[in-house]
Amino acid sequence: MQAYDERLTAPRSWWLTVPALTGVTLGLVLLPLGTVPMLAALVTGAALAAVGLSVYGSVRVRVVADSLVAGSARIPLSALGRASALSPEEARAWRTHRADPRAFMVLRAYIPTAVRVEVVDPRDPTPYVYVSTRRPQRLVSALGGSEAPSGAASGAA
């Protein structure tokens, strides 16, 4: 087993646009109250949006101590089955029309690729774990597999 650690940060372009647009929007809402409330809303809105982006992008995916740690979940590797690296097209399908509502998903839509890991624990109703990742092959290798992206071979819901 290889160690693996990735932080699913928001794209750099979001760090400029989201706080700026949020600040300007709140500033315009409070503009009728005067310049000081407008400036306070602009600064506060931008700061709150930056904090929100930081929290949203603080999700980590790790393979440590014989466990997959994805977001708030810590899953023992013994409870996991086959891991499949998903191409952008497959990842889109598994997070939309092929998704199972019982699945555990660490989903970041701005990351085009993902890994789908079957859950083999009979006591767990979760059929699979879907994890967005920028390095799907490395995550699959860290989980103990070596499966490459494939079309429909990754299974059905």
Secondary structure, DSSP 8 states (H G I E B T S, - for coil): ---EEEE----HHHHHHHHHHHHHHHHHHHGGG-HHHHHHHHHHHHHHHHHHHHHHTT-EEEEETTEEEETTEEEEGGGEEEEEEE-HHHHHHHHTTT--TTSEEE--TTS--EEEEEE--TT----EEEEE-S-HHHHHHHTT------SGGG---
